[in-house]
Amino acid sequence: MSTATLERVPASVSAEEPLNRTIDLEFSTAGEMHAGLEEAVAELIEVAAKDSSCGILVTRLHPGRYTVALDESVPFGETYEAIAA
């Protein structure tokens, strides 16, 4: 079983403010993890394409728990992976 939480940017945010999108995911099997991460990255690619100012960072928080987020330190069009300390 997997759970996902999606933080949505309020509609009132101006175009000048940076996009702040994060998807928190938790998985219990490797199959769910691969499918869930691919889906989350695909969703954020669509968001990033509208702004063209940042890429995507996938962070492993601990086994089975990940955060997928738009990140201004990642160049547009790229996806980086990180492991939280």
C-alpha positions as CSV (number, residue, x, y, z in Angstrom):
1,M,0.0,0.0,0.0
2,S,1.3,3.5,-0.7
3,T,0.2,6.9,0.4
4,A,0.8,10.2,-1.2
5,T,0.3,13.8,-0.1
6,L,0.4,16.6,-2.7
7,E,0.8,20.2,-1.6
8,R,-0.9,22.4,-4.2
9,V,0.0,26.0,-4.8
10,P,-2.9,28.3,-4.0
11,A,-4.5,29.9,-7.1
12,S,-3.8,33.4,-5.8
13,V,0.0,33.0,-6.1
14,S,1.4,35.5,-8.6
15,A,3.4,34.5,-11.6
16,E,6.5,36.2,-10.1
17,E,6.6,34.0,-7.1
18,P,8.6,30.7,-7.5
19,L,6.6,27.5,-7.8
20,N,6.7,25.5,-4.6
21,R,5.4,22.0,-5.3
22,T,6.3,19.0,-3.2
23,I,4.9,15.4,-3.3
24,D,5.5,13.3,-0.2
25,L,5.4,9.5,-0.8
26,E,5.6,6.4,1.3
27,F,5.7,2.8,-0.1
28,S,5.8,-0.7,1.2
29,T,7.0,-2.5,-1.9
30,A,9.6,-1.9,-4.6
31,G,7.0,-2.1,-7.3
32,E,4.8,0.6,-5.7
33,M,7.9,2.7,-5.3
34,H,9.0,2.6,-8.9
35,A,5.5,3.3,-10.2
36,G,4.8,6.0,-7.6
37,L,8.1,7.9,-8.2
38,E,7.6,7.8,-12.0
39,E,4.1,9.2,-11.6
40,A,5.2,12.0,-9.2
41,V,8.1,13.0,-11.4
42,A,5.8,13.0,-14.5
43,E,3.4,15.3,-12.7
44,L,6.1,17.8,-11.7
45,I,7.6,17.8,-15.2
46,E,4.3,19.3,-16.4
47,V,4.4,22.0,-13.7
48,A,8.1,22.7,-14.3
49,A,7.6,23.1,-18.0
50,K,5.2,26.0,-17.4
51,D,7.8,28.0,-15.4
52,S,11.0,26.7,-17.0
53,S,13.1,27.9,-14.1
54,C,13.8,24.8,-12.0
55,G,14.3,21.0,-12.1
56,I,13.1,18.2,-9.9
57,L,14.8,16.7,-6.8
58,V,13.9,13.2,-5.6
59,T,15.0,12.7,-2.0
60,R,15.0,9.4,-0.2
61,L,14.2,10.3,3.5
62,H,14.4,6.6,4.7
63,P,13.5,3.2,3.2
64,G,10.1,3.5,1.5
65,R,9.7,7.3,2.1
66,Y,10.5,9.9,-0.6
67,T,9.9,13.5,-1.4
68,V,9.7,14.7,-5.0
69,A,9.9,18.4,-5.4
70,L,10.5,21.3,-7.8
71,D,13.9,22.7,-6.8
72,E,15.6,25.9,-8.0
73,S,19.1,24.4,-7.4
74,V,18.4,21.7,-10.1
75,P,18.7,23.0,-13.6
76,F,15.5,23.1,-15.7
77,G,15.0,19.8,-17.6
78,E,16.9,17.7,-15.2
79,T,16.0,15.4,-12.3
80,Y,18.5,14.9,-9.4
81,E,18.4,12.2,-6.7
82,A,19.5,12.7,-3.1
83,I,19.5,10.7,0.1
84,A,18.7,12.6,3.3
85,A,21.4,12.3,6.0
